[in-house]
Amino acid sequence: MENIDLHTIDKKYYLPTFNRIPITFLKGSGSRLWDIENKEYIDMLAGIAVTNVGHCHPKVVKSIQDQAAELMHISNFFVSPMQVALSELLVKISKLDRVFFTNSGAESVEGAIKIARRYAHSIGRGGKIVSMQNSFHGRTLATIATGQPKYQEGFAPIPQGFVQVPFNDLDAIKAIVSEEIAGIIVEPIQGEGGIRPANKEYLEGLRKICDENNIALIFDEIQSGIGRTGNWFAKDHYGVQPDILTSAKGLGGGMPIGAFLCNEKIANAIQFGDHGTTFGGNPLAAAASMATLSAIVEENLTQAAKEKGDWLMKRLNELKEKFPVIKEVRGLGLMIGVELTEPALPYMQQLLKEGVVANATAVNVLRLVPALNISKTELNSFLKALEKVLKMKEGEKNGK
Ligand SMILES: *Cc1c(COP(=O)(O)O)cnc(C)c1O
């Protein structure tokens, strides 16, 4: 079978929400992927910052296999050893107090919004949620209400009680602070929006405003968390602690699991029955997550992300000197954006031909979020392919 065969069938059945690339992947190992024609790829996307410990990490595979044979699901009416272990570990690494498990990023953000509102309600404040322009928090109704207008088109009525302000602009927040606001949600590094880090003074300023007004500060670390930036969470680089934190993507090493965490102050506003989930944090998902986090600790992958990220950024900046089409290289650890002076999609497509999986986001940005344990050899292969593509595109332009 060829890549195109299944793509043709898929096109007939799958709701046309994704403009799928005609490649069918059959196998993955670490940062390598193989398609149905047995072509090998270097994976610089990791399933959109999901497989942080690489594809099919043996520990994660074994943990899932063992747990699947033991007990997969019991509902959250009961206690499961894997979930308890995961709760304890997540509370420890986030330095927050309480956790709730979900099945996705958007669900984590929905939960974060709900508990921020519940807390605001308990102290007599309004329920408005402030989010940032160019942000991304998911595709459910409430999360599109926090996000970019392009995702809201045609889905009216959009849920009420959401306000948007420019990112990295403290004055914009100061101008709208009122009793009506329950929470402020921000990505410490905007992911989908083109890998744009928040300024330190900005997050510190938000913390101060939230403290002074009893507003819940929510960090969405769904993309930036779980070791990706060289720390457990991007917030650790800033030294700013949120009241609520959302996680997902890398949390399960490929298994769908998300979480939101909060401090005791917020947790005190929650009572039995205020929120719920059937699947969230079930033994199988929790087993995958525990194995993923353990692998990050045992293999020192936060440090690896930092070192490899710094090294890769340096190499990319060298390419920037050679190729004027590269406008800026930015990011933290292995969450890197290469902003071009033109759309990144043709570059991404050419990279695929060269055997590299990457992603184009925010039109002009090539997004690089590989597994934290990607090797230097693999990164070098990627850089070689990228240089080749840059040369080819430059040649095309000069030929015109
Ligand atoms: C991907 C992402 C989400 C949404 O997660 P889903 O699992 O797709 O619902 C939310 N916030 C951020 C910052 C993300 O990167």
PDBQT file of the ligand as one rigid body, heavy atoms in Angstrom, charges set to zero:
ROOT
HETATM    1  C1  LIG A 501      -3.016  22.108  22.519  1.00  0.00    +0.000 C 
HETATM    2  C2  LIG A 501      -3.355  23.141  23.511  1.00  0.00    +0.000 A 
HETATM    3  C3  LIG A 501      -4.615  23.197  24.118  1.00  0.00    +0.000 A 
HETATM    4  C4  LIG A 501      -5.731  22.247  23.741  1.00  0.00    +0.000 C 
HETATM    5  O1  LIG A 501      -5.453  20.928  24.015  1.00  0.00    +0.000 OA
HETATM    6  P1  LIG A 501      -6.350  19.771  23.364  1.00  0.00    +0.000 P 
HETATM    7  O2  LIG A 501      -5.819  18.524  23.987  1.00  0.00    +0.000 OA
HETATM    8  O3  LIG A 501      -6.172  19.828  21.889  1.00  0.00    +0.000 OA
HETATM    9  O4  LIG A 501      -7.752  20.050  23.759  1.00  0.00    +0.000 OA
HETATM   10  C5  LIG A 501      -4.840  24.168  25.069  1.00  0.00    +0.000 A 
HETATM   11  N1  LIG A 501      -3.882  25.058  25.400  1.00  0.00    +0.000 NA
HETATM   12  C6  LIG A 501      -2.666  25.046  24.846  1.00  0.00    +0.000 A 
HETATM   13  C7  LIG A 501      -1.644  26.043  25.277  1.00  0.00    +0.000 C 
HETATM   14  C8  LIG A 501      -2.364  24.100  23.860  1.00  0.00    +0.000 A 
HETATM   15  O5  LIG A 501      -1.163  24.112  23.288  1.00  0.00    +0.000 OA
ENDROOT
TORSDOF 0
